[in-house]
Amino acid sequence: MPVHTHGTPNMWTTAAYDDELGLIYAPLGNTTPDYYGAERPAFSDEYNASLVALDVNTGRERWKFRTVNHDLWDYDLPAQPALLDLPDGSGGTQKAVMQTTKRGQIFLLDRTTGEPIAEVAEKPVPQTGQVPEERLAPTQPYSVGMPTIGAERLTEARMWGMTMFDQLACRIAFRQLRYDGDFTPIGLDYAIEQPGNIGGMNWGSVSVDIPNNRIFVNDIRAPSIFSLVPRDDYPEFAQKAHADGTGHGPSPQKGTPYGMATEMWVSPLGVPCVTPPFGTITAIDMNTRKIAWQVPAGTAEQLGPLGIRSHLPMPLGLPTYAGTISTAGGLVFFAGTQDYYLRAYDAETGEELWRHALPVGSSATPITYVSPKTGKQYVLISVGGAPYSADKGDYVMAFALP
């Protein structure tokens, strides 16, 4: 039986496969734990938050591309890579692979070699605030040749609330929390992580409009706050800090000098502290690599302060989960918000053309198919409940296209 090093970067999302090249594209996570890297073996940093191409016949690495240097922010790769054939300017096509990230960065690489097609630049990042044992990467890779989605630097003017009082609370918190922009290091005092550890983009990946050379991507705009907790203080801290069922909360990080705490940064009324939208759907024209349109994703109909439903269809744009699909008929379908609708958008303009109320929310990417019996095209969606929603279900629903 082969021996493997424990805790090395895993792949928790979905791989992609090019049968012509015989390559598997594996988006990797991080060496455990996510938020403390002083004791990680040096070789693991080569693969943390990296896209790795493997030969399907041998399992050997063909190439790798790292999207975060020495990741301390849980910015592992969450989404299946998308395989695209892009015009090469000479009448042919170039084989590309696109990787979306929790950072809101979209990396576009040659899928044969792993070399960037869209320019990538290493930029300096903050170098203070970490615990004494930790080391920080001096620079981080930015995909400057592609749009960045939902990762703008926070300012006090961007603080928001449902009322003037919780907005004030968020502004006060912004001044009290440590925040130095992208890649603010985790330390012993609470700091802001923007984008938060759920994204940016999460596991929904992108859908592709092949005839028009467009892609569609959805994002989350909900910063986190995080802190390390000394080992001696952690048991008492953990007794007081209860996990909220959202994937956030305390973590012991056993085997290290520190436990960890992280949570979504919200106002006293439970609403994200940043100005809406909290999530969008974006179309990117791959001919220009510019944003073609961007619309808020969903309304506040099923959400509200303190968990009380507002029943108001305000188009705030909600954190998005799952992904989009696009059809040859010029439609984009999406259901991964908390307001219980499957929607169809115009792929050209982003206009909402249709929506249908679901019994509960959905965290699934729709699929589309043509029935061999009826010859009709259908959109099918699994409807089991949305994140941050108490309503759960167990439905599979299909809709016929006209």
ROLOMI-191003 format. One line per field, with one value per residue (C-alpha): residue number from 1; residue in three letters; x, y, z. Coordinates in nm, 4 decimals, decimal comma, m for minus. Example, Ala and Ser with C-alpha at 12.3 -4.5 7.8 and 13.67 -1.06 7.14 Angstrom:
2
k: (1 2) .
r: (ala ser) .
east: (1,2300 1,3670) .
north: (m0,4500 m0,1060) .
up: (0,7800 0,7140) .
***
This chain:
402
k: (1 2 3 4 5 6 7 8 9 10 11 12 13 14 15 16 17 18 19 20 21 22 23 24 25 26 27 28 29 30 31 32 33 34 35 36 37 38 39 40 41 42 43 44 45 46 47 48 49 50 51 52 53 54 55 56 57 58 59 60 61 62 63 64 65 66 67 68 69 70 71 72 73 74 75 76 77 78 79 80 81 82 83 84 85 86 87 88 89 90 91 92 93 94 95 96 97 98 99 100 101 102 103 104 105 106 107 108 109 110 111 112 113 114 115 116 117 118 119 120 121 122 123 124 125 126 127 128 129 130 131 132 133 134 135 136 137 138 139 140 141 142 143 144 145 146 147 148 149 150 151 152 153 154 155 156 157 158 159 160 161 162 163 164 165 166 167 168 169 170 171 172 173 174 175 176 177 178 179 180 181 182 183 184 185 186 187 188 189 190 191 192 193 194 195 196 197 198 199 200 201 202 203 204 205 206 207 208 209 210 211 212 213 214 215 216 217 218 219 220 221 222 223 224 225 226 227 228 229 230 231 232 233 234 235 236 237 238 239 240 241 242 243 244 245 246 247 248 249 250 251 252 253 254 255 256 257 258 259 260 261 262 263 264 265 266 267 268 269 270 271 272 273 274 275 276 277 278 279 280 281 282 283 284 285 286 287 288 289 290 291 292 293 294 295 296 297 298 299 300 301 302 303 304 305 306 307 308 309 310 311 312 313 314 315 316 317 318 319 320 321 322 323 324 325 326 327 328 329 330 331 332 333 334 335 336 337 338 339 340 341 342 343 344 345 346 347 348 349 350 351 352 353 354 355 356 357 358 359 360 361 362 363 364 365 366 367 368 369 370 371 372 373 374 375 376 377 378 379 380 381 382 383 384 385 386 387 388 389 390 391 392 393 394 395 396 397 398 399 400 401 402) .
r: (met pro val his thr his gly thr pro asn met trp thr thr ala ala tyr asp asp glu leu gly leu ile tyr ala pro leu gly asn thr thr pro asp tyr tyr gly ala glu arg pro ala phe ser asp glu tyr asn ala ser leu val ala leu asp val asn thr gly arg glu arg trp lys phe arg thr val asn his asp leu trp asp tyr asp leu pro ala gln pro ala leu leu asp leu pro asp gly ser gly gly thr gln lys ala val met gln thr thr lys arg gly gln ile phe leu leu asp arg thr thr gly glu pro ile ala glu val ala glu lys pro val pro gln thr gly gln val pro glu glu arg leu ala pro thr gln pro tyr ser val gly met pro thr ile gly ala glu arg leu thr glu ala arg met trp gly met thr met phe asp gln leu ala cys arg ile ala phe arg gln leu arg tyr asp gly asp phe thr pro ile gly leu asp tyr ala ile glu gln pro gly asn ile gly gly met asn trp gly ser val ser val asp ile pro asn asn arg ile phe val asn asp ile arg ala pro ser ile phe ser leu val pro arg asp asp tyr pro glu phe ala gln lys ala his ala asp gly thr gly his gly pro ser pro gln lys gly thr pro tyr gly met ala thr glu met trp val ser pro leu gly val pro cys val thr pro pro phe gly thr ile thr ala ile asp met asn thr arg lys ile ala trp gln val pro ala gly thr ala glu gln leu gly pro leu gly ile arg ser his leu pro met pro leu gly leu pro thr tyr ala gly thr ile ser thr ala gly gly leu val phe phe ala gly thr gln asp tyr tyr leu arg ala tyr asp ala glu thr gly glu glu leu trp arg his ala leu pro val gly ser ser ala thr pro ile thr tyr val ser pro lys thr gly lys gln tyr val leu ile ser val gly gly ala pro tyr ser ala asp lys gly asp tyr val met ala phe ala leu pro) .
east: (0,0000 0,1479 0,2326 0,0945 0,1720 m0,1299 m0,3076 m0,1643 m0,3775 m0,6918 m0,9495 m1,2942 m1,4630 m1,4904 m1,2204 m1,2435 m1,1125 m0,9842 m1,0051 m0,8005 m0,5063 m0,5580 m0,5377 m0,7335 m0,7542 m0,7689 m0,8417 m0,6767 m0,7367 m0,4823 m0,2649 m0,4476 m0,5155 m0,6428 m0,5429 m0,2010 0,0877 0,4050 0,4421 0,3412 0,6038 0,7600 0,6585 0,2898 0,3032 0,3773 0,0279 m0,1852 m0,4785 m0,3329 m0,4790 m0,2898 m0,2987 m0,2495 m0,1800 m0,4832 m0,2719 0,0020 m0,1327 0,1841 0,1770 0,1960 0,1824 0,0544 m0,0533 m0,0802 m0,3493 m0,2460 0,1024 0,1167 m0,2597 m0,3719 m0,7234 m0,9008 m0,8853 m0,8763 m1,0055 m1,3803 m1,5018 m1,4713 m1,2448 m1,4129 m1,2591 m1,2911 m1,1675 m1,0960 m1,0282 m0,6513 m0,6659 m0,5443 m0,8652 m0,8032 m0,8660 m0,6578 m0,7291 m0,7922 m0,8901 m1,0629 m1,0434 m1,2671 m1,1632 m1,2924 m1,0829 m1,2986 m1,0008 m1,0573 m0,7464 m0,7323 m0,4586 m0,3381 m0,4680 m0,1810 0,1007 m0,0557 0,0859 m0,1405 m0,3372 m0,4715 m0,1944 m0,1129 0,0866 0,2442 0,1500 0,2770 0,0395 0,0277 0,3155 0,2066 m0,0485 0,0398 0,1466 0,5253 0,5665 0,3975 0,5605 0,3850 0,4252 0,5484 0,3351 0,0190 m0,0919 m0,3608 m0,5310 m0,5050 m0,6021 m0,9525 m1,2212 m1,2181 m1,5682 m1,6917 m1,3552 m1,3378 m1,1424 m1,3635 m1,3984 m1,5960 m1,8250 m1,9262 m2,0605 m2,4341 m2,7279 m3,1042 m3,1270 m2,9031 m2,8231 m2,6830 m2,5051 m2,3367 m2,2458 m2,0805 m1,8879 m1,7626 m1,6638 m1,4807 m1,2640 m1,2003 m1,1184 m0,7803 m0,8025 m0,5179 m0,6909 m0,6499 m0,4717 m0,4925 m0,3178 m0,4977 m0,3554 m0,4487 m0,6827 m0,9959 m0,9392 m1,1567 m1,1178 m1,2376 m1,3478 m1,4672 m1,3836 m1,6994 m1,6028 m1,5930 m1,6931 m1,7663 m1,8426 m2,0830 m1,8076 m1,9120 m2,1394 m2,0353 m2,2240 m2,0066 m2,1510 m2,1169 m1,7957 m1,9448 m1,9195 m2,1577 m2,0430 m2,2172 m2,0495 m2,0833 m2,0063 m1,9975 m1,6709 m1,5625 m1,3912 m1,1318 m0,8813 m0,6385 m0,6878 m0,3919 m0,4141 m0,4503 m0,7411 m0,9177 m1,1243 m1,2959 m1,3422 m1,4960 m1,7466 m1,8760 m1,8638 m2,1140 m2,1120 m2,4149 m2,4603 m2,3261 m1,9760 m1,8393 m1,7420 m1,4502 m1,2010 m0,9368 m0,6624 m0,5197 m0,1447 m0,0794 m0,0335 m0,3643 m0,7313 m0,9239 m1,2503 m1,4225 m1,7699 m1,9518 m1,9244 m2,2782 m2,4557 m2,6446 m2,9510 m2,7740 m2,7237 m2,3821 m2,2022 m2,1237 m2,3364 m2,5488 m2,5475 m2,4420 m2,4277 m2,4490 m2,4644 m2,2085 m2,1594 m1,8057 m1,7369 m1,4373 m1,3592 m1,2763 m1,2386 m1,4626 m1,7864 m2,0829 m2,3474 m2,3941 m2,7210 m2,8090 m2,8945 m3,2233 m3,4364 m3,4866 m3,8336 m3,7497 m3,4913 m3,4801 m3,3255 m3,3070 m3,4238 m3,7683 m3,8876 m3,9396 m4,1701 m4,0352 m3,9055 m3,6211 m3,3476 m3,0647 m2,8702 m2,8077 m2,5092 m2,5189 m2,4599 m2,4499 m2,4107 m2,5738 m2,6496 m2,6783 m2,8751 m2,8306 m3,1570 m2,9973 m3,1143 m2,9273 m3,0967 m3,0102 m3,1713 m2,8958 m3,0292 m3,2346 m3,5607 m3,6943 m3,7075 m3,5746 m3,5014 m3,4252 m3,2162 m3,1524 m2,7954 m2,7429 m2,8630 m2,9099 m3,2798 m3,4915 m3,7345 m3,9085 m3,9177 m4,1011 m4,1545 m4,0043 m4,1421 m3,8111 m3,4775 m3,2229 m2,8480 m2,8171 m2,7028 m2,9821 m2,9309 m3,0913 m3,1640 m3,3791 m3,6209 m3,5832 m3,9545 m4,1072 m3,8297 m3,8758 m3,5999 m3,6315 m3,4609 m3,4351 m3,3431 m3,2951 m3,4766 m3,3654 m3,3253 m3,1077 m2,8155 m2,9103 m3,2746 m3,4745 m3,6993 m3,5891 m3,7386 m3,6799 m3,7939 m3,6749 m3,8599 m3,8580 m3,9724 m4,0363 m3,9009 m4,1477) .
north: (0,0000 0,3401 0,5839 0,9370 1,2489 1,3359 1,6701 1,7671 1,9675 1,7797 1,8289 1,8838 2,0181 1,8670 1,8052 1,8611 1,6369 1,6983 1,3691 1,4996 1,6021 1,3207 1,5651 1,5855 1,9331 1,9109 2,2264 2,1778 2,2994 2,3585 2,1722 2,1593 2,3714 2,6511 2,9491 2,8607 2,7778 2,8107 2,4325 2,3316 2,1399 2,3572 2,1220 2,1657 2,5352 2,4333 2,2857 2,4918 2,6526 2,5292 2,3981 2,0807 1,9023 1,5247 1,2747 1,0443 0,7396 0,7746 1,0081 1,2134 1,5891 1,7692 2,1219 2,3246 2,6843 2,8351 3,0984 3,1918 3,1970 3,0391 3,0547 3,1558 3,2682 2,9446 3,0640 2,7076 2,6440 2,5802 2,5342 2,2950 2,4436 2,5359 2,4180 2,6709 2,6886 3,0561 3,2315 3,2623 3,5603 3,3529 3,1750 2,8866 2,8230 2,8038 2,5443 2,7299 2,6405 2,8936 2,8757 3,0912 3,1586 3,2705 3,5846 3,7022 3,6472 3,4571 3,2863 3,1977 2,9492 2,7504 2,4063 2,2320 2,4127 2,5944 2,9269 3,2322 3,3462 3,6484 3,8414 3,7512 3,9924 3,9396 4,2319 4,3256 4,2442 4,3359 4,2097 4,2879 4,1580 3,7874 3,5806 3,5675 3,2111 3,2775 3,3652 3,5656 3,5614 3,9049 3,9015 3,7365 3,6566 3,8754 3,7955 4,1494 4,0389 3,9351 4,1226 4,0894 4,0250 4,1496 4,2011 4,5794 4,7258 4,8124 5,1680 5,3191 5,4823 5,1343 5,0270 4,9562 4,8587 4,8142 5,1158 5,4075 5,2372 4,9104 5,1016 5,3051 4,9826 4,8536 5,1782 5,1624 4,7982 4,8853 5,1294 4,8822 4,5766 4,5382 4,5735 4,6433 4,5446 4,2192 3,9449 4,1128 3,8447 3,6548 3,7300 3,7507 4,0469 4,0258 4,1297 4,1617 3,9107 4,0535 3,8611 3,6310 3,2629 3,1670 3,3904 3,5621 3,2683 2,9354 2,5936 2,7039 2,7605 2,9272 2,8500 2,9209 3,0676 2,9098 3,0771 3,4259 3,3620 3,4718 3,3285 3,3727 3,3696 3,4332 3,5618 3,6209 3,9552 3,8858 3,9618 3,7501 3,8394 3,6050 3,5629 3,3126 3,2092 3,0955 2,7272 2,7890 3,0277 2,8173 2,5789 2,8657 3,0547 2,7526 2,7015 3,0552 3,0618 2,8196 2,7249 2,8605 2,5817 2,7869 2,6430 2,9205 2,9248 2,8076 2,5459 2,3903 2,3498 2,0642 2,0214 2,3957 2,6703 2,8341 2,7698 2,9817 3,1728 3,2972 3,4214 3,6261 3,9959 4,1145 4,3986 4,3549 4,2804 3,9943 4,1697 4,1915 4,5131 4,6077 4,7938 4,5658 4,3812 4,0792 3,8701 3,9202 3,7390 3,8685 3,8143 3,8502 3,8991 3,6766 3,8648 4,1757 4,0129 4,2867 4,2747 4,2792 4,3103 4,2546 4,2264 4,1726 3,8093 3,7720 3,9738 4,0067 3,8498 3,5516 3,7273 4,0152 4,1518 3,9113 3,6301 3,7884 3,7625 4,0988 3,9699 4,2654 4,1898 4,4417 4,3505 4,3646 4,0824 3,7883 3,5613 3,3070 2,9348 2,6703 2,7985 2,9100 2,7239 2,8878 2,7612 2,7930 2,9879 3,2819 3,2128 3,1918 2,9947 3,0349 2,9412 2,9643 3,2519 3,2605 3,3893 3,0580 3,1322 2,9737 3,2600 3,2957 3,5903 3,7267 3,6205 3,9351 4,1970 4,0371 4,1255 3,8891 3,7313 3,4715 3,3342 3,0558 3,0263 2,7115 2,5436 2,6104 2,7508 2,5635 2,5148 2,3299 2,4191 2,3437 2,1016 2,1102 1,8255 1,7261 1,4397 1,1563 1,0838 1,4300 1,6142 1,9033 2,0778 2,0788 2,2537 2,0399 2,1587 1,9879 2,1863 2,0993 2,4290 2,7384 2,8286 3,0469 2,9406 2,7305 2,5896 2,2501 2,0221 1,7233 1,8028 1,7551 1,9881 2,0045 2,2876 2,2626 2,5292 2,6532) .
up: (0,0000 m0,0943 0,1838 0,1544 0,3567 0,5684 0,5304 0,1920 m0,0544 m0,1557 m0,4290 m0,2774 m0,5895 m0,9404 m1,1988 m1,5747 m1,8543 m2,2072 m2,3958 m2,6904 m2,4729 m2,2245 m1,9349 m1,6108 m1,4562 m1,0763 m0,8705 m0,5310 m0,1775 0,0973 0,3407 0,6738 0,8645 0,6428 0,8560 0,9987 0,7708 0,9766 1,0088 0,6577 0,4628 0,1947 m0,0877 m0,0051 m0,0917 m0,4499 m0,4751 m0,2345 m0,4196 m0,7487 m1,0721 m1,1630 m1,5000 m1,4755 m1,7530 m1,7619 m1,8540 m1,5938 m1,3261 m1,3646 m1,3310 m1,6656 m1,5260 m1,2305 m1,1756 m0,8260 m0,7644 m0,4060 m0,2557 0,0939 0,1443 0,4963 0,3968 0,2935 m0,0671 m0,1991 m0,5501 m0,5201 m0,8763 m1,1672 m1,4363 m1,7646 m2,0924 m2,3745 m2,7321 m2,7977 m3,1294 m3,1750 m3,4129 m3,7088 m3,7972 m3,5593 m3,1924 m2,8776 m2,6105 m2,2840 m1,9295 m1,7049 m1,3254 m1,1064 m0,7466 m0,4087 m0,4581 m0,7483 m0,9796 m1,3050 m1,4404 m1,8113 m1,9018 m2,1996 m2,1137 m2,2906 m2,1085 m1,8114 m1,9276 m1,8778 m2,1821 m1,9947 m1,8200 m1,4587 m1,2409 m0,8992 m0,6719 m0,3233 m0,0360 0,3376 0,5500 0,9076 1,1572 1,1534 1,4564 1,5197 1,3917 1,0574 0,7279 0,4585 0,0831 m0,0292 m0,3456 m0,4773 m0,8349 m0,9917 m1,3210 m1,4573 m1,8081 m1,6948 m1,4982 m1,1194 m0,9849 m0,6470 m0,4771 m0,4471 m0,1554 0,1407 0,2698 0,5544 0,2970 0,1725 0,5125 0,5057 0,7226 0,7157 0,9475 1,0331 1,3636 1,2308 0,9546 1,2288 1,4094 1,0911 1,0439 1,4017 1,3541 1,0319 1,2257 1,5068 1,2961 1,1287 0,7512 0,5098 0,1873 m0,0052 0,1883 0,5283 0,7394 1,0126 1,3582 1,7249 1,6753 1,4613 1,1009 0,7898 0,5092 0,1770 m0,0223 0,2525 0,2754 0,0818 m0,2109 m0,4561 m0,6642 m0,5041 m0,6528 m0,9291 m1,1888 m1,5187 m1,8111 m2,1680 m2,4644 m2,7334 m3,0488 m2,8997 m2,7038 m2,3695 m2,0213 m1,7275 m1,3668 m1,0342 m0,7195 m0,3438 m0,1761 0,1967 0,3805 0,6766 1,0013 1,1464 1,4278 1,5744 1,9387 2,1556 2,2463 2,6223 2,5613 2,3014 2,5218 2,7036 2,3779 2,2043 2,4864 2,4332 2,0529 1,9060 1,5388 1,3537 1,0998 0,8097 0,7968 1,0148 1,3802 1,5951 1,4817 1,7099 1,4441 1,6505 1,6413 1,6095 1,8729 1,7780 1,7348 1,4860 1,4673 1,1543 1,0723 0,8131 0,8961 0,9626 1,1399 1,4709 1,2543 1,0790 0,7437 0,5699 0,6592 0,2978 0,0461 m0,1773 m0,4076 m0,2013 m0,5176 m0,8928 m1,2243 m1,4726 m1,8447 m1,9801 m2,3511 m2,4191 m2,7412 m2,5380 m2,1928 m2,0554 m1,8577 m2,0983 m1,8268 m1,4556 m1,2612 m0,8923 m0,8203 m0,6378 m0,3976 m0,0219 m0,0404 0,1840 0,4020 0,6453 0,9638 1,2602 1,0328 0,9811 0,6213 0,4576 0,1764 m0,0219 m0,3728 m0,3412 m0,5938 m0,3400 m0,4986 m0,2649 m0,2041 m0,4856 m0,4699 m0,7429 m1,0990 m1,4211 m1,7417 m2,0832 m2,3815 m2,7569 m2,7589 m2,5789 m2,2229 m1,8925 m1,6126 m1,2443 m0,9125 m0,6491 m0,4380 m0,1175 m0,2670 m0,4059 m0,7801 m1,0947 m1,3340 m1,7030 m1,8222 m2,1691 m2,2482 m2,4553 m2,2051 m1,8618 m1,8559 m1,6465 m1,8931 m1,6761 m1,3260 m1,1483 m0,7730 m0,6200 m0,3060 m0,1265 m0,2347 m0,4426 m0,4112 m0,7414 m1,0909 m1,3417 m1,6289 m1,9722 m2,2133 m2,5092 m2,4468 m2,7005 m2,6564 m2,6979 m2,8818 m2,6391 m2,4483 m2,0701 m1,7803 m1,4677 m1,1180 m0,7819 m0,5120 m0,1606 0,0223 0,0059 0,2342 0,5333 0,4936 0,7396 0,4651 0,3337 0,0729 m0,1498 m0,5035 m0,8599 m1,0969 m1,4779 m1,7043 m2,0788 m2,3097 m2,5725) .
***
